Amino acid sequence: MKKYTIIGILVVVAGFIYGVIYFANAKKEKETAISYNRDIRPLLSDKCFSCHGPDVSKVKAGLRLDLPASAFAELQKNKGHYAIVPGNPA
């Protein structure tokens, strides 16, 4: 009888540990979801906006990344190509 009790306790403990690990990983996935304001905007601000931002006198290659209409538009110097294509990270 004691053998089955110990096995039962081990099964319950293993299930509990699995549940804790499962929910801990689910929380991590939610926290690591990409956020434009937290993850993307700072990169653009630090690396891109100095040449492709709101200061019209410093804009290079006619590409502004601070305005969606310009960021998603066809490139002026390379017709048929786009700097950003929504839904296509490549």
Secondary structure, DSSP 8 states (H G I E B T S, - for coil): -HHHHHHHHHHHHHHHHHHHHHHHHHHHHHHTS--IIIIIHHHIIIIIHHHHSS-GGG--TT--SSSHHHHTSB-SSSTT-BS-BTTB--
